[in-house]
Amino acid sequence: MKRNAKTADWQSVLQGKTVGVGLTGSFCTMRQVLGQLRQLREIPGLSLQPILSDNVQRLDSKFGKAEEWQADLRDMGAEAPMLTIPAAEPIGPAGMLDVMMIAPCTGNTLAKLALGITDGPVLMAAKAHLRNEKPLLIALATNDALGANAKNLGLLMNTRHVYFVPLGQDDPIKKPRSLIFDAGLLPDALAAACEGRQLQPILRQY
Ligand SMILES: Cc1cc2nc3c(=O)[nH]c(=O)nc-3n(C[C@H](O)[C@H](O)[C@H](O)COP(=O)(O)O)c2cc1C
């Protein structure tokens, strides 16, 4: 299929931008996201403002330790992470971010965002950022995207200023309700969101 809407030059669109990155507990996709963030950090003048969910701050898993994610972010030269609701709140009044992404975004965070629940730093940041009518990009990775979370996905796909990294079924046989974002399209999707566009095609075939 033809990729008709790739952003011609995402580097130049993203130059000089302040990008908020809300990281939530999809631990299996964390390294892929960190790899993409490292690439983004090389764009001149781009600054990365991480915001970490409570679970990303405290849970170790077979995919890595909580402290490793923070060390990696420090190592790539990201700003000091926002770790609490009060730390993230000024994103709204100070208009701190040009664009924000939630990457990776869990089913848990997707559901709360769709329902207007703001009980953690990433959700606080997203709420504060959206209040300024600025773009929010979601890199969704969840086993229930076509199940319990399908309604929330549909709701957010139809919400102003919310965009998605193209996503697809990663294992239709063993995990028929699972969808995962295409990490390689994250920079393109971010540049498109900055321009108020959804990168197409939004459905990805793995
Ligand atoms: C090893 C491991 C991997 C996980 N991967 C995912 C995932 O890919 N997607 C998802 O929605 N939840 C995943 N979870 C569950 C979330 O971490 C859990 O729902 C948590 O409450 C999310 O909190 P947060 O959205 O505030 O970060 C995983 C949990 C563990 C322990």
The ligand as a Gaussian input file, in Angstrom:
#p B3LYP/6-31G(d) Opt

LIG

0 1
 C        6.137000      -6.905000      32.245000
 C        4.896000      -6.090000      32.034000
 C        4.556000      -5.676000      30.759000
 C        3.393000      -4.933000      30.537000
 N        3.091000      -4.525000      29.281000
 C        1.969000      -3.827000      29.054000
 C        1.645000      -3.381000      27.736000
 O        2.390000      -3.580000      26.774000
 N        0.503000      -2.699000      27.569000
 C       -0.340000      -2.410000      28.594000
 O       -1.369000      -1.785000      28.376000
 N       -0.048000      -2.795000      29.866000
 C        1.082000      -3.494000      30.103000
 N        1.377000      -3.886000      31.390000
 C        0.460000      -3.558000      32.479000
 C        0.633000      -2.121000      32.955000
 O        1.977000      -1.905000      33.405000
 C       -0.366000      -1.824000      34.065000
 O       -1.671000      -1.791000      33.508000
 C       -0.116000      -0.537000      34.801000
 O       -1.184000      -0.311000      35.717000
 C        0.000000       0.636000      33.857000
 O        0.114000       1.823000      34.588000
 P        0.381000       3.212000      33.855000
 O       -0.523000       3.266000      32.646000
 O       -0.003000       4.225000      34.863000
 O        1.823000       3.260000      33.542000
 C        2.559000      -4.615000      31.630000
 C        2.919000      -5.012000      32.912000
 C        4.067000      -5.746000      33.125000
 C        4.427000      -6.143000      34.527000

